[in-house]
Amino acid sequence: MARPINSLTETQIKNLPPVQKEQLLSDGNNLFLRLSPTGSKIWHFIYTHPTTKKRKKKNLGPHPQLSLSQARKMIFEYHSILNKGLDPFEYAQEQAKAEQLKAITLREVAEKWRVRHSQEVLEKTIKNEYRRLELHLFPLFGDMPISKLKINEVIEAFTPMYQVKADTTRKVIIYLNQIMEYAVRRQFISFNQLSGLKDEFSRHKVKNQLYQVNCRTFYAHCGTQPD
């Protein structure tokens, strides 16, 4: 980063006389103050894009709302990002987008999945499927950011229901997995952290559980225990 010249002071800026035509005053380090005949004073950052090498000018804000020291601090941060080979304004947009993706909830993604899924199944089918989600999934996890879902928490939440409504639970888990895979395709999340749920709530497991219950009942009735 270039050595700051810091050629301006707040007193100088305050006492600048009116101008007949637009002027650009340099504070050094690619920070400029644009003066206009209307009396406005606007901070600008003029820099070279690290990839395209094109000259770019960005409006930072008006003075005195944005003070000289604040403008210099912004410029210092911008140069730190430029030194990494990144455009600071594009980087800020990418960061904001990433934060938005982190905050998107399961319910919001499910609604997008519903629109996409409705193109593949009958209206009655999607209505029934989404109703199950509204009854059994959304009250538990609907308002949680989809990136924050954890498989152990979902298993713990659905296990009681699985004991009494195994078929309904499996259907909800299937829909949830489809939503998660949709979220991966749309880049809301980088991977499906709930991919093992179907194995946890499989038909085979239900049969094993019923078998174990029946065995315990049988041996209790006979007064013996298995070897």
N, C-alpha and C positions, 0 to 999 in steps of 0.2 A: 504494500500500500504506500502511496506517495506520502511524503512528509507534509503535514498540514501547514499551510501558510497562515491561516487565521488572520486575514487582512482586514476583516470587519470587526466592529464592536457594536454593542447594543446602542451606545450613545451616538455613534456615527449613523447607524440605521435610522434612529429616531429623528435625527436632525437633517436627514437628506432633503435637499430642496426639491420642489416640483420639477418634473422633466417634461420637455416638449414632445419627445418621442421615446419609444421603449428603449430601455437600457438594461444591460445584464452585468451585474457586479459579481466578481469572483471572490469567494472566501478561501479558495484553495481546496484541494482534495476533491475536485469535481462538484463542489457545492456552489450554487449561484443564486443570487437574489435578482429577480426580474422586477424592474420598476416600470410602471406604465403612466401615461399622462393623466389617468383617472385618479392616481394616487395610491393604487394598490401595490403591494410588495409581496411577491410570491417566490417561495423557495423552489429551486429545481435541482435535480440530480442529473447530470449529463455524463454518460459513461458509454463504454464500448461493450456490446454483448459478447460474452466469452466464447460463444459458438459461431454465431453469424458474423461477428466482427463489425456489425452495423452500429452506427452512433445512435444512441437513444437518449431521450429526455423525458424525465418523469416529474410531474408536479407533486411536491411534497406537502404543500399547504401554505397558507398566508401568514405573514408576519403582522402583528405580534402574537397571534394565536399560537403559532409555532415559533418559539423563541430561537435565538441563535444557538444557544447551548443544546437545545433539543434537536435542532436540525443537524448539528455536528455529530451528536450521538447516533442519529439515524444513519448518517453517512458512514460512520465508523463501522456499524453493523453491516451495511451494504457491501463495503469493501471486504469485510471478513468473508462474506458469502462469495463474492466475486473471485477471491483468491482460491476458492475451492473449485473454480470452473463452473459456477452456477450463476444464473441470472437471479438477483435477489427478489425481483417481483414475481417471476415465474415460480421461484421456490416458495414464496409466501402463499401463492395460490394453491400449489400442490399440498402444502402443509394444512391449509384450511380445508381442502377437500378431504384429506386423510382424517382430519378431526371429525368432519361431518360423517364420514363412513363409520368411524368408531362409535358414533352416537346413534346410528340408525338402529331402531328397535326390531325385535322379532316380528311384532305385529305389522310394522311398516313393510318389511321384506315379504311377509306372508301375503299382504295385499297385492304386492307386485307379482308374486308367484301366482296368486289367484287369477289375475288378468291373463297371464301367460298360459296357465294350466287350463283355463276356460276355452282355449282354442283347440284343446286336445280331447276333451271329454264333454259329455252331455251337460246341459245346464243344471239338470236335476242332480247329477252326480257331484258337480262342484259345489252346489248348494249344500248338500248333505255333508260333504267333506269339510267345508268351511265351518259349518255349524258345530261339528265335533271339536274343531279347533277353538271356537268361541266358548264352548262349554268347558273343555278340559285342559286346553293348553294356554290360552291367553290369560286366564285368571292367575296362572302361576308364573309365566315367563313373558307375557305379551309386551310389557313395557320395559323389558331388560334389553340393553344393547346386544345385538346378535353376536358381536365379537366377545362378549363377556360370558356367554353360556358355557357351562362346564358339565361334562358328561356325568360326573358323580352326583351333582346336584339334581340333574334331570332324572337319573335312576332313582335316587332317594325320593323324589317327589311323586313319581309314577308307580313305584312298587306297591303301595297300598291299594291303588286302583286296579293294578294288574291282578291282585289276588281275587278280586270279585268281578272285574269286567275285563278279562284278558283279551277278548277279541276287539273290544273298543280301544283298549290301550294300544294294541299292536297297530291298529289303523292310524291312530293319532301319531304314533312313532314313525310310521311309514311316511305320513304327510310331512312331519317335522324333518325327516331326513331329506325329502324332496325339496323342501324350502331351503335347507342348508346347502344342498348341492346347487340350487339355483343361485344362492347368495355367492357361492364360489365362482360360478360362471360370470356373474355380473360384477365380480371383484369387490363385493361388500366385505368379504372376508377372504383370507389367503388360502384357507383349507377348512374342511369340515371336521370340526373338533368333536362332533357327535356321531361319527361314522360307525361306531361300535354298538349303537343303541339297539339296532334290530336283533343282534345276537343276544343281547341281554333280555329282550322280551320276545323270544322266539316261541313258536308252537312246541318245539321239541322240549324246551325247558318246562312249559306248562305240563306236558305229559309226564316228565320226570317228577315234577312236584306232586302231581296227582298220584303217581305210582308210589312215591315215598309216603304220602298220607295214607293210602290204602294199605300199604305194608304195615305201617305203625298200628293202624286199626285192627288188622288181621292178627298180628302178634299179641296185641293187647288182649284181644278176645280169647286167644288160645292160651295165654299165660306163658308164652315162650318168647325168646328173642332170637333173631337171626345170628348165625355164626359170623 
